[in-house]
Amino acid sequence: MIEKFQPAFGLKNRHMQTVYASLFRKLSFTDFEIEKFTLSDGDFLECYWQKIKNHQKTTPIVILFHGLAGSYKSPYIQGTMQTLKEAGFHSVVMHLRGCSGKQNLKPRSYHSGDTQDADEFIHSVSQRYPQAKIFAVGFSLGANMLLKLLGEKGTTCKLSAAVAVSAPMLLDACSSYMNKGFSKFYQKLLLKDLKNDLDKKYDMFDMQKLIRLKRSDIKKLKTFWTFDDAYTAPIHGFSSAQDYYKKSSCRQFLKYITIPTLIVHAKDDPFMPENILPTNDEISQNINLEIYTYGGHVGFISGNVLQPDYWIEKRIKNYFLKHL
């Protein structure tokens, strides 16, 4: 029996659902096992493992993919890893390039459709733990990337099941939506981190030659569209932001997914409009699409203001337990 999400009393507002954990939830793990994973192009990822005691060769593993500018510090990452640990899962957050706090070694970075790095890490984990079931969960940007990867891999996918939370399934629509109303606030916060990371790359590489953007002009990038046109698209081989959005949006890949996949989404997500959601004929029979009226962006907090219950973490745990 699936427990349907009900927003916490006093936290129905979509912005409260979105920011509550970041403002008020205090989690701090110190017992991570840090793996430096070398990629095929010579760059690296830092992967933070949370392993259970008395584990076996068959102990299941969950790989977590964070959102834009996220990391092991993100409350949704730490909360989910803690819940999974208590349920008997190993978990590991695969930091996208440069997101663990250490600069990556290439002029390029990461993006919503960059599935190669995740595919390499999943393949490595499956080889190292051949007797363990491997699952994956993605949040926001990481959810779009994961769903695209599942569609690309089809029947060759190494995962047993997957969960995607608050995936921006049509990137152009989401990028435009983030430049409207209060959503501009979130855009400004996220762009600050992205522009700081880009600025640091000018210390290591001739970025002006690579992307034809003067360092002094970084501050002029005020929207995701302009940032992706100036940096994300050219450095990753796309002709424009629109080309990047079109090729990287996961919605077109959903019909090809062959493993059990749960997609959880809120209609009131302040990062994206409702029309990014797929129609029934756009998803495969292996997808369970749960759409809620409330929940915000990677929120889904039930209970009440004084005793919040992070429902999404239990939903993820229970979904994977069902597929052990």
Secondary structure, DSSP 4 states (H G I P E B T S, - for coil): ------PPBT--SHHHHHHHHHHH--------EEEEEEPTTS-EEEEEEE--TT--TT--EEEEE--TT--TTSHHHHHHHHHHHHTT-EEEEEPPTTTTSS--SSS----TT--HHHHHHHHHHHHH-TTS-EEEEEETHHHHHHHHHHHHHGGG---SEEEEES--SSHHHHHHHTTSTTHHHHHHHHHHHHHHHHHHHTTTS-HHHHH---GGGGGG--SHHHHIIIIIHHHTT-SSHHHHHHHH-GGGGGGG--S-EEEEEETT-TTS-GGGSPPGGGS-TTEEEEEES--TTTT-EEEBSSSEEEHHHHHHHHHHHHT-
